Amino acid sequence: MGFAVVKRSVSIAGHRTSISLEEPFWEGLREIAGREKLSVQSLIGQIDAERGEQNLSSAIRVFVLNDLRRRLADRGSID
C-alpha cells in the first residue's frame, strides 16, 4: 500500500514554502483545521512555530498522528 507524495505551496510567517506530504496527511490536516475552525495555512503556521528543529513535513505528520491518538484515547479505543 503506497500513497503518492503531494507537494503544496503555503505561506508561513510571510514567506512561501513547499511542503511534501502523503495525501492521507493532507486530509488529516484539513479535518483538524476544520474542527478547529482554522485555515490549513494557519494550522501549519502553528505547527511551524512549535516544531523546534524538526523538519516541517515530519512535524505535520507527527501532529496529525498525535491528534488521531488523542481522539482514539478519548474514546477508549487505545491504551
HTML snippet that shows the backbone in 3Dmol.js (N, CA, C, O; Angstrom):
<script src="https://3Dmol.org/build/3Dmol-min.js"></script>
<div id="view" style="width:600px;height:400px;position:relative"></div>
<script>
const pdb = `
ATOM      1  N   MET A   1       0.853  -1.160   0.000  1.00  0.00           N
ATOM      2  CA  MET A   1       0.000   0.000   0.000  1.00  0.00           C
ATOM      3  C   MET A   1       0.904   1.230   0.000  1.00  0.00           C
ATOM      4  O   MET A   1       1.683   1.436   0.931  1.00  0.00           O
ATOM      5  N   GLY A   2       0.798   2.031  -1.032  1.00  0.00           N
ATOM      6  CA  GLY A   2       1.603   3.241  -1.093  1.00  0.00           C
ATOM      7  C   GLY A   2       0.742   4.447  -1.406  1.00  0.00           C
ATOM      8  O   GLY A   2      -0.311   4.336  -2.035  1.00  0.00           O
ATOM      9  N   PHE A   3       1.193   5.566  -0.969  1.00  0.00           N
ATOM     10  CA  PHE A   3       0.497   6.813  -1.236  1.00  0.00           C
ATOM     11  C   PHE A   3       1.470   7.776  -1.877  1.00  0.00           C
ATOM     12  O   PHE A   3       2.614   7.909  -1.443  1.00  0.00           O
ATOM     13  N   ALA A   4       1.010   8.436  -2.902  1.00  0.00           N
ATOM     14  CA  ALA A   4       1.849   9.418  -3.575  1.00  0.00           C
ATOM     15  C   ALA A   4       2.074  10.617  -2.661  1.00  0.00           C
ATOM     16  O   ALA A   4       1.191  11.022  -1.905  1.00  0.00           O
ATOM     17  N   VAL A   5       3.264  11.167  -2.750  1.00  0.00           N
ATOM     18  CA  VAL A   5       3.582  12.378  -2.015  1.00  0.00           C
ATOM     19  C   VAL A   5       3.068  13.560  -2.829  1.00  0.00           C
ATOM     20  O   VAL A   5       3.326  13.665  -4.028  1.00  0.00           O
ATOM     21  N   VAL A   6       2.340  14.442  -2.161  1.00  0.00           N
ATOM     22  CA  VAL A   6       1.768  15.621  -2.809  1.00  0.00           C
ATOM     23  C   VAL A   6       2.477  16.843  -2.259  1.00  0.00           C
ATOM     24  O   VAL A   6       2.556  17.037  -1.046  1.00  0.00           O
ATOM     25  N   LYS A   7       2.995  17.670  -3.164  1.00  0.00           N
ATOM     26  CA  LYS A   7       3.707  18.886  -2.757  1.00  0.00           C
ATOM     27  C   LYS A   7       2.762  20.072  -2.920  1.00  0.00           C
ATOM     28  O   LYS A   7       2.152  20.261  -3.973  1.00  0.00           O
ATOM     29  N   ARG A   8       2.653  20.869  -1.854  1.00  0.00           N
ATOM     30  CA  ARG A   8       1.810  22.063  -1.902  1.00  0.00           C
ATOM     31  C   ARG A   8       2.622  23.248  -1.393  1.00  0.00           C
ATOM     32  O   ARG A   8       3.522  23.101  -0.566  1.00  0.00           O
ATOM     33  N   SER A   9       2.281  24.418  -1.905  1.00  0.00           N
ATOM     34  CA  SER A   9       2.963  25.645  -1.501  1.00  0.00           C
ATOM     35  C   SER A   9       2.062  26.411  -0.540  1.00  0.00           C
ATOM     36  O   SER A   9       0.867  26.566  -0.792  1.00  0.00           O
ATOM     37  N   VAL A  10       2.640  26.892   0.567  1.00  0.00           N
ATOM     38  CA  VAL A  10       1.907  27.670   1.560  1.00  0.00           C
ATOM     39  C   VAL A  10       2.755  28.852   2.002  1.00  0.00           C
ATOM     40  O   VAL A  10       3.973  28.859   1.823  1.00  0.00           O
ATOM     41  N   SER A  11       2.101  29.847   2.580  1.00  0.00           N
ATOM     42  CA  SER A  11       2.807  30.988   3.170  1.00  0.00           C
ATOM     43  C   SER A  11       2.849  30.802   4.676  1.00  0.00           C
ATOM     44  O   SER A  11       1.821  30.581   5.316  1.00  0.00           O
ATOM     45  N   ILE A  12       4.049  30.893   5.233  1.00  0.00           N
ATOM     46  CA  ILE A  12       4.243  30.779   6.678  1.00  0.00           C
ATOM     47  C   ILE A  12       5.091  31.958   7.115  1.00  0.00           C
ATOM     48  O   ILE A  12       6.192  32.165   6.605  1.00  0.00           O
ATOM     49  N   ALA A  13       4.580  32.720   8.048  1.00  0.00           N
ATOM     50  CA  ALA A  13       5.301  33.878   8.587  1.00  0.00           C
ATOM     51  C   ALA A  13       5.796  34.791   7.469  1.00  0.00           C
ATOM     52  O   ALA A  13       6.908  35.316   7.528  1.00  0.00           O
ATOM     53  N   GLY A  14       4.966  34.972   6.461  1.00  0.00           N
ATOM     54  CA  GLY A  14       5.279  35.909   5.396  1.00  0.00           C
ATOM     55  C   GLY A  14       6.163  35.387   4.282  1.00  0.00           C
ATOM     56  O   GLY A  14       6.519  36.146   3.380  1.00  0.00           O
ATOM     57  N   HIS A  15       6.527  34.111   4.315  1.00  0.00           N
ATOM     58  CA  HIS A  15       7.311  33.584   3.201  1.00  0.00           C
ATOM     59  C   HIS A  15       6.680  32.298   2.670  1.00  0.00           C
ATOM     60  O   HIS A  15       6.040  31.551   3.410  1.00  0.00           O
ATOM     61  N   ARG A  16       6.874  32.058   1.376  1.00  0.00           N
ATOM     62  CA  ARG A  16       6.325  30.866   0.724  1.00  0.00           C
ATOM     63  C   ARG A  16       7.271  29.693   0.939  1.00  0.00           C
ATOM     64  O   ARG A  16       8.493  29.841   0.908  1.00  0.00           O
ATOM     65  N   THR A  17       6.681  28.538   1.154  1.00  0.00           N
ATOM     66  CA  THR A  17       7.468  27.312   1.265  1.00  0.00           C
ATOM     67  C   THR A  17       6.646  26.168   0.696  1.00  0.00           C
ATOM     68  O   THR A  17       5.418  26.233   0.664  1.00  0.00           O
ATOM     69  N   SER A  18       7.318  25.133   0.254  1.00  0.00           N
ATOM     70  CA  SER A  18       6.645  23.944  -0.251  1.00  0.00           C
ATOM     71  C   SER A  18       6.713  22.857   0.801  1.00  0.00           C
ATOM     72  O   SER A  18       7.731  22.674   1.467  1.00  0.00           O
ATOM     73  N   ILE A  19       5.614  22.141   0.936  1.00  0.00           N
ATOM     74  CA  ILE A  19       5.529  21.043   1.901  1.00  0.00           C
ATOM     75  C   ILE A  19       5.109  19.793   1.142  1.00  0.00           C
ATOM     76  O   ILE A  19       4.139  19.809   0.384  1.00  0.00           O
ATOM     77  N   SER A  20       5.845  18.715   1.353  1.00  0.00           N
ATOM     78  CA  SER A  20       5.543  17.436   0.714  1.00  0.00           C
ATOM     79  C   SER A  20       5.013  16.469   1.753  1.00  0.00           C
ATOM     80  O   SER A  20       5.695  16.138   2.722  1.00  0.00           O
ATOM     81  N   LEU A  21       3.774  16.017   1.535  1.00  0.00           N
ATOM     82  CA  LEU A  21       3.130  15.057   2.434  1.00  0.00           C
ATOM     83  C   LEU A  21       2.324  14.063   1.615  1.00  0.00           C
ATOM     84  O   LEU A  21       1.884  14.372   0.507  1.00  0.00           O
ATOM     85  N   GLU A  22       2.133  12.879   2.159  1.00  0.00           N
ATOM     86  CA  GLU A  22       1.231  11.919   1.545  1.00  0.00           C
ATOM     87  C   GLU A  22      -0.196  12.444   1.698  1.00  0.00           C
ATOM     88  O   GLU A  22      -0.514  13.128   2.670  1.00  0.00           O
ATOM     89  N   GLU A  23      -1.046  12.116   0.732  1.00  0.00           N
ATOM     90  CA  GLU A  23      -2.418  12.635   0.727  1.00  0.00           C
ATOM     91  C   GLU A  23      -3.185  12.358   2.026  1.00  0.00           C
ATOM     92  O   GLU A  23      -3.928  13.235   2.468  1.00  0.00           O
ATOM     93  N   PRO A  24      -3.045  11.180   2.666  1.00  0.00           N
ATOM     94  CA  PRO A  24      -3.775  10.990   3.930  1.00  0.00           C
ATOM     95  C   PRO A  24      -3.395  12.013   5.004  1.00  0.00           C
ATOM     96  O   PRO A  24      -4.232  12.368   5.834  1.00  0.00           O
ATOM     97  N   PHE A  25      -2.165  12.487   5.002  1.00  0.00           N
ATOM     98  CA  PHE A  25      -1.778  13.512   5.971  1.00  0.00           C
ATOM     99  C   PHE A  25      -2.377  14.862   5.609  1.00  0.00           C
ATOM    100  O   PHE A  25      -2.764  15.621   6.497  1.00  0.00           O
ATOM    101  N   TRP A  26      -2.461  15.178   4.304  1.00  0.00           N
ATOM    102  CA  TRP A  26      -3.150  16.411   3.902  1.00  0.00           C
ATOM    103  C   TRP A  26      -4.613  16.348   4.326  1.00  0.00           C
ATOM    104  O   TRP A  26      -5.165  17.330   4.823  1.00  0.00           O
ATOM    105  N   GLU A  27      -5.243  15.179   4.126  1.00  0.00           N
ATOM    106  CA  GLU A  27      -6.649  15.016   4.524  1.00  0.00           C
ATOM    107  C   GLU A  27      -6.810  15.203   6.031  1.00  0.00           C
ATOM    108  O   GLU A  27      -7.725  15.892   6.482  1.00  0.00           O
ATOM    109  N   GLY A  28      -5.921  14.590   6.806  1.00  0.00           N
ATOM    110  CA  GLY A  28      -5.980  14.734   8.260  1.00  0.00           C
ATOM    111  C   GLY A  28      -5.800  16.180   8.688  1.00  0.00           C
ATOM    112  O   GLY A  28      -6.484  16.659   9.593  1.00  0.00           O
ATOM    113  N   LEU A  29      -4.881  16.869   8.038  1.00  0.00           N
ATOM    114  CA  LEU A  29      -4.641  18.283   8.342  1.00  0.00           C
ATOM    115  C   LEU A  29      -5.889  19.115   8.050  1.00  0.00           C
ATOM    116  O   LEU A  29      -6.244  19.995   8.833  1.00  0.00           O
ATOM    117  N   ARG A  30      -6.555  18.840   6.925  1.00  0.00           N
ATOM    118  CA  ARG A  30      -7.792  19.569   6.584  1.00  0.00           C
ATOM    119  C   ARG A  30      -8.885  19.283   7.613  1.00  0.00           C
ATOM    120  O   ARG A  30      -9.617  20.190   8.008  1.00  0.00           O
ATOM    121  N   GLU A  31      -8.997  18.037   8.046  1.00  0.00           N
ATOM    122  CA  GLU A  31     -10.009  17.678   9.050  1.00  0.00           C
ATOM    123  C   GLU A  31      -9.757  18.404  10.368  1.00  0.00           C
ATOM    124  O   GLU A  31     -10.686  18.947  10.967  1.00  0.00           O
ATOM    125  N   ILE A  32      -8.516  18.414  10.815  1.00  0.00           N
ATOM    126  CA  ILE A  32      -8.171  19.083  12.071  1.00  0.00           C
ATOM    127  C   ILE A  32      -8.437  20.579  11.958  1.00  0.00           C
ATOM    128  O   ILE A  32      -9.021  21.186  12.856  1.00  0.00           O
ATOM    129  N   ALA A  33      -8.006  21.164  10.851  1.00  0.00           N
ATOM    130  CA  ALA A  33      -8.215  22.604  10.649  1.00  0.00           C
ATOM    131  C   ALA A  33      -9.710  22.928  10.677  1.00  0.00           C
ATOM    132  O   ALA A  33     -10.117  23.920  11.281  1.00  0.00           O
ATOM    133  N   GLY A  34     -10.514  22.109  10.037  1.00  0.00           N
ATOM    134  CA  GLY A  34     -11.962  22.326  10.049  1.00  0.00           C
ATOM    135  C   GLY A  34     -12.543  22.228  11.443  1.00  0.00           C
ATOM    136  O   GLY A  34     -13.384  23.040  11.830  1.00  0.00           O
ATOM    137  N   ARG A  35     -12.102  21.241  12.194  1.00  0.00           N
ATOM    138  CA  ARG A  35     -12.581  21.055  13.563  1.00  0.00           C
ATOM    139  C   ARG A  35     -12.186  22.229  14.451  1.00  0.00           C
ATOM    140  O   ARG A  35     -12.940  22.628  15.339  1.00  0.00           O
ATOM    141  N   GLU A  36     -11.001  22.777  14.205  1.00  0.00           N
ATOM    142  CA  GLU A  36     -10.501  23.899  14.998  1.00  0.00           C
ATOM    143  C   GLU A  36     -10.926  25.261  14.437  1.00  0.00           C
ATOM    144  O   GLU A  36     -10.587  26.309  14.987  1.00  0.00           O
ATOM    145  N   LYS A  37     -11.678  25.220  13.330  1.00  0.00           N
ATOM    146  CA  LYS A  37     -12.140  26.449  12.665  1.00  0.00           C
ATOM    147  C   LYS A  37     -10.968  27.352  12.260  1.00  0.00           C
ATOM    148  O   LYS A  37     -10.989  28.565  12.465  1.00  0.00           O
ATOM    149  N   LEU A  38      -9.953  26.717  11.682  1.00  0.00           N
ATOM    150  CA  LEU A  38      -8.768  27.408  11.179  1.00  0.00           C
ATOM    151  C   LEU A  38      -8.585  27.067   9.716  1.00  0.00           C
ATOM    152  O   LEU A  38      -9.110  26.065   9.231  1.00  0.00           O
ATOM    153  N   SER A  39      -7.841  27.900   9.018  1.00  0.00           N
ATOM    154  CA  SER A  39      -7.421  27.518   7.676  1.00  0.00           C
ATOM    155  C   SER A  39      -6.273  26.521   7.825  1.00  0.00           C
ATOM    156  O   SER A  39      -5.596  26.496   8.852  1.00  0.00           O
ATOM    157  N   VAL A  40      -6.061  25.707   6.801  1.00  0.00           N
ATOM    158  CA  VAL A  40      -4.935  24.779   6.821  1.00  0.00           C
ATOM    159  C   VAL A  40      -3.637  25.566   6.965  1.00  0.00           C
ATOM    160  O   VAL A  40      -2.736  25.160   7.700  1.00  0.00           O
ATOM    161  N   GLN A  41      -3.545  26.675   6.273  1.00  0.00           N
ATOM    162  CA  GLN A  41      -2.345  27.510   6.333  1.00  0.00           C
ATOM    163  C   GLN A  41      -2.089  28.012   7.764  1.00  0.00           C
ATOM    164  O   GLN A  41      -0.945  28.012   8.218  1.00  0.00           O
ATOM    165  N   SER A  42      -3.133  28.435   8.469  1.00  0.00           N
ATOM    166  CA  SER A  42      -2.979  28.888   9.866  1.00  0.00           C
ATOM    167  C   SER A  42      -2.528  27.750  10.764  1.00  0.00           C
ATOM    168  O   SER A  42      -1.669  27.934  11.626  1.00  0.00           O
ATOM    169  N   LEU A  43      -3.106  26.579  10.563  1.00  0.00           N
ATOM    170  CA  LEU A  43      -2.729  25.417  11.364  1.00  0.00           C
ATOM    171  C   LEU A  43      -1.261  25.055  11.109  1.00  0.00           C
ATOM    172  O   LEU A  43      -0.520  24.765  12.048  1.00  0.00           O
ATOM    173  N   ILE A  44      -0.851  25.074   9.858  1.00  0.00           N
ATOM    174  CA  ILE A  44       0.551  24.799   9.533  1.00  0.00           C
ATOM    175  C   ILE A  44       1.450  25.839  10.194  1.00  0.00           C
ATOM    176  O   ILE A  44       2.531  25.504  10.678  1.00  0.00           O
ATOM    177  N   GLY A  45       1.016  27.086  10.219  1.00  0.00           N
ATOM    178  CA  GLY A  45       1.785  28.136  10.884  1.00  0.00           C
ATOM    179  C   GLY A  45       1.970  27.845  12.363  1.00  0.00           C
ATOM    180  O   GLY A  45       3.049  28.074  12.910  1.00  0.00           O
ATOM    181  N   GLN A  46       0.927  27.341  13.019  1.00  0.00           N
ATOM    182  CA  GLN A  46       1.025  26.984  14.439  1.00  0.00           C
ATOM    183  C   GLN A  46       1.991  25.823  14.642  1.00  0.00           C
ATOM    184  O   GLN A  46       2.809  25.838  15.562  1.00  0.00           O
ATOM    185  N   ILE A  47       1.890  24.825  13.783  1.00  0.00           N
ATOM    186  CA  ILE A  47       2.790  23.670  13.871  1.00  0.00           C
ATOM    187  C   ILE A  47       4.233  24.132  13.660  1.00  0.00           C
ATOM    188  O   ILE A  47       5.143  23.712  14.374  1.00  0.00           O
ATOM    189  N   ASP A  48       4.424  24.997  12.674  1.00  0.00           N
ATOM    190  CA  ASP A  48       5.756  25.520  12.373  1.00  0.00           C
ATOM    191  C   ASP A  48       6.346  26.250  13.578  1.00  0.00           C
ATOM    192  O   ASP A  48       7.526  26.087  13.891  1.00  0.00           O
ATOM    193  N   ALA A  49       5.532  27.045  14.244  1.00  0.00           N
ATOM    194  CA  ALA A  49       6.004  27.838  15.385  1.00  0.00           C
ATOM    195  C   ALA A  49       6.419  26.967  16.568  1.00  0.00           C
ATOM    196  O   ALA A  49       7.219  27.393  17.401  1.00  0.00           O
ATOM    197  N   GLU A  50       5.880  25.750  16.648  1.00  0.00           N
ATOM    198  CA  GLU A  50       6.135  24.882  17.799  1.00  0.00           C
ATOM    199  C   GLU A  50       7.081  23.721  17.505  1.00  0.00           C
ATOM    200  O   GLU A  50       7.349  22.916  18.397  1.00  0.00           O
ATOM    201  N   ARG A  51       7.590  23.614  16.284  1.00  0.00           N
ATOM    202  CA  ARG A  51       8.312  22.401  15.885  1.00  0.00           C
ATOM    203  C   ARG A  51       9.764  22.333  16.306  1.00  0.00           C
ATOM    204  O   ARG A  51      10.366  21.260  16.245  1.00  0.00           O
ATOM    205  N   GLY A  52      10.343  23.437  16.731  1.00  0.00           N
ATOM    206  CA  GLY A  52      11.752  23.426  17.103  1.00  0.00           C
ATOM    207  C   GLY A  52      12.621  23.138  15.897  1.00  0.00           C
ATOM    208  O   GLY A  52      12.478  23.775  14.854  1.00  0.00           O
ATOM    209  N   GLU A  53      13.521  22.180  16.037  1.00  0.00           N
ATOM    210  CA  GLU A  53      14.465  21.834  14.964  1.00  0.00           C
ATOM    211  C   GLU A  53      13.925  20.759  14.026  1.00  0.00           C
ATOM    212  O   GLU A  53      14.590  20.402  13.054  1.00  0.00           O
ATOM    213  N   GLN A  54      12.751  20.247  14.299  1.00  0.00           N
ATOM    214  CA  GLN A  54      12.176  19.166  13.497  1.00  0.00           C
ATOM    215  C   GLN A  54      11.814  19.658  12.101  1.00  0.00           C
ATOM    216  O   GLN A  54      11.356  20.790  11.945  1.00  0.00           O
ATOM    217  N   ASN A  55      12.009  18.836  11.104  1.00  0.00           N
ATOM    218  CA  ASN A  55      11.594  19.111   9.734  1.00  0.00           C
ATOM    219  C   ASN A  55      10.086  19.378   9.718  1.00  0.00           C
ATOM    220  O   ASN A  55       9.335  18.683  10.402  1.00  0.00           O
ATOM    221  N   LEU A  56       9.632  20.376   8.948  1.00  0.00           N
ATOM    222  CA  LEU A  56       8.216  20.762   8.958  1.00  0.00           C
ATOM    223  C   LEU A  56       7.305  19.631   8.505  1.00  0.00           C
ATOM    224  O   LEU A  56       6.275  19.388   9.135  1.00  0.00           O
ATOM    225  N   SER A  57       7.653  18.939   7.438  1.00  0.00           N
ATOM    226  CA  SER A  57       6.808  17.829   6.981  1.00  0.00           C
ATOM    227  C   SER A  57       6.686  16.756   8.055  1.00  0.00           C
ATOM    228  O   SER A  57       5.601  16.223   8.285  1.00  0.00           O
ATOM    229  N   SER A  58       7.788  16.442   8.705  1.00  0.00           N
ATOM    230  CA  SER A  58       7.760  15.448   9.791  1.00  0.00           C
ATOM    231  C   SER A  58       6.918  15.953  10.957  1.00  0.00           C
ATOM    232  O   SER A  58       6.145  15.194  11.542  1.00  0.00           O
ATOM    233  N   ALA A  59       7.065  17.226  11.293  1.00  0.00           N
ATOM    234  CA  ALA A  59       6.291  17.805  12.392  1.00  0.00           C
ATOM    235  C   ALA A  59       4.794  17.719  12.099  1.00  0.00           C
ATOM    236  O   ALA A  59       4.000  17.449  13.000  1.00  0.00           O
ATOM    237  N   ILE A  60       4.412  17.944  10.857  1.00  0.00           N
ATOM    238  CA  ILE A  60       2.997  17.850  10.480  1.00  0.00           C
ATOM    239  C   ILE A  60       2.508  16.414  10.614  1.00  0.00           C
ATOM    240  O   ILE A  60       1.425  16.175  11.149  1.00  0.00           O
ATOM    241  N   ARG A  61       3.299  15.454  10.133  1.00  0.00           N
ATOM    242  CA  ARG A  61       2.905  14.049  10.247  1.00  0.00           C
ATOM    243  C   ARG A  61       2.711  13.658  11.715  1.00  0.00           C
ATOM    244  O   ARG A  61       1.721  13.014  12.061  1.00  0.00           O
ATOM    245  N   VAL A  62       3.644  14.042  12.565  1.00  0.00           N
ATOM    246  CA  VAL A  62       3.544  13.718  13.992  1.00  0.00           C
ATOM    247  C   VAL A  62       2.333  14.407  14.605  1.00  0.00           C
ATOM    248  O   VAL A  62       1.634  13.811  15.425  1.00  0.00           O
ATOM    249  N   PHE A  63       2.076  15.657  14.220  1.00  0.00           N
ATOM    250  CA  PHE A  63       0.919  16.394  14.724  1.00  0.00           C
ATOM    251  C   PHE A  63      -0.380  15.667  14.373  1.00  0.00           C
ATOM    252  O   PHE A  63      -1.245  15.488  15.231  1.00  0.00           O
ATOM    253  N   VAL A  64      -0.514  15.250  13.118  1.00  0.00           N
ATOM    254  CA  VAL A  64      -1.727  14.547  12.676  1.00  0.00           C
ATOM    255  C   VAL A  64      -1.853  13.210  13.410  1.00  0.00           C
ATOM    256  O   VAL A  64      -2.945  12.849  13.849  1.00  0.00           O
ATOM    257  N   LEU A  65      -0.755  12.480  13.546  1.00  0.00           N
ATOM    258  CA  LEU A  65      -0.778  11.206  14.259  1.00  0.00           C
ATOM    259  C   LEU A  65      -1.165  11.407  15.724  1.00  0.00           C
ATOM    260  O   LEU A  65      -1.994  10.665  16.251  1.00  0.00           O
ATOM    261  N   ASN A  66      -0.579  12.394  16.378  1.00  0.00           N
ATOM    262  CA  ASN A  66      -0.905  12.649  17.785  1.00  0.00           C
ATOM    263  C   ASN A  66      -2.360  13.054  17.965  1.00  0.00           C
ATOM    264  O   ASN A  66      -2.990  12.673  18.952  1.00  0.00           O
ATOM    265  N   ASP A  67      -2.905  13.825  17.019  1.00  0.00           N
ATOM    266  CA  ASP A  67      -4.316  14.193  17.088  1.00  0.00           C
ATOM    267  C   ASP A  67      -5.188  12.941  17.022  1.00  0.00           C
ATOM    268  O   ASP A  67      -6.137  12.802  17.793  1.00  0.00           O
ATOM    269  N   LEU A  68      -4.872  12.047  16.117  1.00  0.00           N
ATOM    270  CA  LEU A  68      -5.635  10.802  15.988  1.00  0.00           C
ATOM    271  C   LEU A  68      -5.527   9.968  17.261  1.00  0.00           C
ATOM    272  O   LEU A  68      -6.525   9.432  17.743  1.00  0.00           O
ATOM    273  N   ARG A  69      -4.330   9.861  17.797  1.00  0.00           N
ATOM    274  CA  ARG A  69      -4.134   9.081  19.018  1.00  0.00           C
ATOM    275  C   ARG A  69      -4.918   9.669  20.188  1.00  0.00           C
ATOM    276  O   ARG A  69      -5.513   8.930  20.973  1.00  0.00           O
ATOM    277  N   ARG A  70      -4.919  10.998  20.306  1.00  0.00           N
ATOM    278  CA  ARG A  70      -5.694  11.649  21.385  1.00  0.00           C
ATOM    279  C   ARG A  70      -7.181  11.363  21.240  1.00  0.00           C
ATOM    280  O   ARG A  70      -7.862  11.064  22.221  1.00  0.00           O
ATOM    281  N   ARG A  71      -7.680  11.457  20.016  1.00  0.00           N
ATOM    282  CA  ARG A  71      -9.114  11.231  19.818  1.00  0.00           C
ATOM    283  C   ARG A  71      -9.487   9.780  20.094  1.00  0.00           C
ATOM    284  O   ARG A  71     -10.546   9.505  20.660  1.00  0.00           O
ATOM    285  N   LEU A  72      -8.617   8.846  19.694  1.00  0.00           N
ATOM    286  CA  LEU A  72      -8.891   7.442  19.982  1.00  0.00           C
ATOM    287  C   LEU A  72      -8.830   7.151  21.474  1.00  0.00           C
ATOM    288  O   LEU A  72      -9.647   6.395  22.001  1.00  0.00           O
ATOM    289  N   ALA A  73      -7.865   7.750  22.150  1.00  0.00           N
ATOM    290  CA  ALA A  73      -7.753   7.564  23.602  1.00  0.00           C
ATOM    291  C   ALA A  73      -8.980   8.123  24.318  1.00  0.00           C
ATOM    292  O   ALA A  73      -9.472   7.529  25.278  1.00  0.00           O
ATOM    293  N   ASP A  74      -9.469   9.275  23.842  1.00  0.00           N
ATOM    294  CA  ASP A  74     -10.667   9.864  24.446  1.00  0.00           C
ATOM    295  C   ASP A  74     -11.878   8.951  24.299  1.00  0.00           C
ATOM    296  O   ASP A  74     -12.783   8.964  25.134  1.00  0.00           O
ATOM    297  N   ARG A  75     -11.885   8.162  23.234  1.00  0.00           N
ATOM    298  CA  ARG A  75     -12.993   7.223  23.018  1.00  0.00           C
ATOM    299  C   ARG A  75     -12.732   5.881  23.673  1.00  0.00           C
ATOM    300  O   ARG A  75     -13.577   4.988  23.619  1.00  0.00           O
ATOM    301  N   GLY A  76     -11.549   5.727  24.303  1.00  0.00           N
ATOM    302  CA  GLY A  76     -11.219   4.464  24.949  1.00  0.00           C
ATOM    303  C   GLY A  76     -10.771   3.400  23.979  1.00  0.00           C
ATOM    304  O   GLY A  76     -10.776   2.217  24.321  1.00  0.00           O
ATOM    305  N   SER A  77     -10.375   3.790  22.754  1.00  0.00           N
ATOM    306  CA  SER A  77     -10.011   2.827  21.728  1.00  0.00           C
ATOM    307  C   SER A  77      -8.550   2.398  21.777  1.00  0.00           C
ATOM    308  O   SER A  77      -8.179   1.384  21.186  1.00  0.00           O
ATOM    309  N   ILE A  78      -7.711   3.176  22.486  1.00  0.00           N
ATOM    310  CA  ILE A  78      -6.301   2.772  22.634  1.00  0.00           C
ATOM    311  C   ILE A  78      -5.897   2.977  24.089  1.00  0.00           C
ATOM    312  O   ILE A  78      -6.544   3.717  24.831  1.00  0.00           O
ATOM    313  N   ASP A  79      -4.827   2.316  24.479  1.00  0.00           N
ATOM    314  CA  ASP A  79      -4.326   2.450  25.854  1.00  0.00           C
ATOM    315  C   ASP A  79      -3.462   3.677  25.976  1.00  0.00           C
ATOM    316  O   ASP A  79      -2.946   3.963  27.057  1.00  0.00           O
TER     317      ASP A  79
END
`;
const viewer = $3Dmol.createViewer("view");
viewer.addModel(pdb, "pdb");
viewer.setStyle({}, {cartoon: {color: "spectrum"}});
viewer.zoomTo();
viewer.render();
</script>
